[in-house]
Amino acid sequence: MSHYFINDEKLNHEIQEIILSIGKHVIHLDTDRGVFSRNQLDIGTQILLENIDFSLSYQTIIDMGCGYGPIGIYAAKMCPNANVIMADVNERAVFLASSNIEKNHVKNALTKVSFLFDQVKEKADLIITNPPIRAGKQIVFSLYEQAYENLNQGGLFYIVIQKKQGAPSSVKKLEETFKNCTIVTKVKGYWVLLAKK
C-alpha cells in the first residue's frame, strides 16, 4: 500500500488525464499512481476552489500539499499577477505539478519538493491546502501552525476538511493558532475553513 504523502520509487507509472472545469477555466491535469485522488478531482478540492475569494490582490500564494497541481494552477489562472508556489513532499506529485503547469501554459507558478514548509521560506498573502489527513493530526496541525508563520499580516489561510475527518477539531486548532476561524461553507460533509492572520 502506497500513500500519497510518501515517496514510493518502486511504484510503476500509469499516467492518465483528468479535467478540472470551474467557471471559465478548464484545466487539463496528468495524474499517476501514488498521488492523491488520481482518478478524478477530489470533491473537497472542487468545493474549496469554488469558495475561495480570488478577487483580492494577492502577491504571493502558496499551495501546500499541491499534489499534481489543481489548486495551485487554478489559483495562478485566477490571479495572473500573483506568484504561486506549489509544494509537496511527494516527488512524483511535484513532477506532475511541474509538467501540468507547462501543459496549461501557466507562467506565474513554480514547484518545490518540501515537507510542509521546510523548503518554503516565502511569506504569502494566501495559503491554500487540502491537508493530508491520512498523515495524522500531528502533521496536519503542524501545517496549520507553519501556515500562520508563513503568512503576511492580514494574510488568509483556506482549508477544506470533512466533518468526519476532524473538521470541528480543525476549527478549534485554527481558533487557537489564528485567534479566528470562519466556516465559509458546509457542502456534502466537507467544511471550507478560513483563518486570517
N, C-alpha and C positions, 0 to 999 in steps of 0.2 A: 504493500500500500504506500503510495507516494503522496505527500502533502504539498499543497501549492506554496507553503511558506518555507520550504526547504529546497536545496538544490539536489536533484537526483540525476546524475550524469548517465546512469545506466538506462534511463527511460528512453525507449525509441520514439521517433517523431511520427506524428500524424497531423500534418498541417491541414487546417480547414478554414474557410472564411465564414464569418457572420457579419450581419449588417445592423448597425445602430442607426435608428431614424428618430430624431426628436426635432420637432418644429421644422425649420428649413434646412437642417443639417442631416445629411446621410453620410455615415462613416463606415468604410469597409475595413474590417479587422481580421487579420490572420490570427488563429489560435493554434494551440498544440497540446499534446498530453503534458500533464504536470503543471498546468496553470489553472487558476481559479475560473470556474464557470466557462469551460472551453467550448461547450456545445451551443450555448446561447447566452445573450447578455443576461446577467443576473437581474432579477426583478427589483431587488433592493437598489442596485446601481441605477437602473432606469428611474425609479421613484426619486432617488437622491438628485439626479441631474435635472429632473423636471421641477425641483423645488428649491434650487439654489438661485439667489439673486445675482445674476451676472450683469446687471445694469450698472453696478457700482464701478468706480475707477480703481481697478486693481493693477498694481505694477508688477507684483510677483505672486505667483500661485504655486502651491506645492500639492501634488497628488501623491499622497503617501500610501504605499502598497498598490502601486499602479497596475499590477498585472500586465496584460497585453495592451493596455492603454486607453480604454474607453473614456474614463473620467478626464484624464489629462488632455487628450486630443479634443474632446468636446469643449473643455474649458478654453483651450487655445483658440478654437474656432469662434467661440462666443466672445472672447476677449483678445482680439488680434494685437492689441498694443501691450499686452502683458507678457512677461517672461514666465513660462510654465516649466517647473521642474518635476519630473516624474521619477519616483524612486521605489525600488522593491528589492527584497533580499534574494528573490528567485532570479538567477541569471538568465534562465530561459525566457522568463516573462519579460525581463528588461530587453533582451534581444528582440523579442516580438514587438514590444512597445516602440523600440527604435525603428524597426522596419515599417511599422504601422504609421509612424509619424511621416516617414518619407512617402508611403503609399497614399496618404491623404493630403500630401502637399502642404504640410504644416511647417512653418518656418520659425515659430516662436516657442518651441518646446525642445527640451533635452532630457536625457535619461541618466540615471545613476543607479549602480548597484549599491544598496545601503541597508543595513539592519536598522530599522526605524530611522532616526535622524543622524546616525553615526557619520555618514559621509555628506550630509546635507547641512551646510553651515549658513545658507542664505536665510534672511528674515523675510517673511511673507505677509501679504495683506489678506490672503485667503489660503486656508489649508482644507483640503477635502480628503475624506477617507471612507472607504467601506472596510472597516477594520477586520483583521484576520482573527475572527472569533475562535477558530479551532486551535490557534496558537496558545490560547489560555488567557484568563482575565489579567494576570500579572503583566503580560506583554501588552495587551490592549490598553490597560490603564497607564502603563509607561508611555505608550504612544500619545495618550491624551496629555500627560504632563510635559512631554517633549514638544508637542504641538504648541502648547502655551508658551514655552520658552522661545520657540522659533517664529512666533507671530510678532509683527509690529504692534504698537499700541493702537487699539481700535480695530485690529485685525479680526477676521471671522474664521471660525472652525466649524465645518459641517461634517456630520457623520450620519450613516444610516445603520440601523441595527434592529433585528427582530425583537419583539417583546419577549418571546420565549427564550431568546438567547442572551437576555440581560439588559434590555433597554432601560428598565427602571433603575438598575444599579449604575448604568452609564450616566443617566440623568443626575444621580446623586454625586458621582465622581466628578462630573463636569461642574456641578454647582460648587463642590469643594475647591476645585482647581481654578476655575474662572470666576467664581462668585456669581455666576448666572448660567442659565441654560433654558432655551426656548424649545418646546416641541413644535416644530414647524408644521408637521402633518403626521397622521397615522393612516396608513393605507395597507390593507391586506396583511396586517400583523407587523408591518415594518414601521418604525419610527424614524423620521428625519429630525435630527437634533442640531441646534445652532448655539454655539457659545461665542461670546465676544470678549476680547482682551481689553 
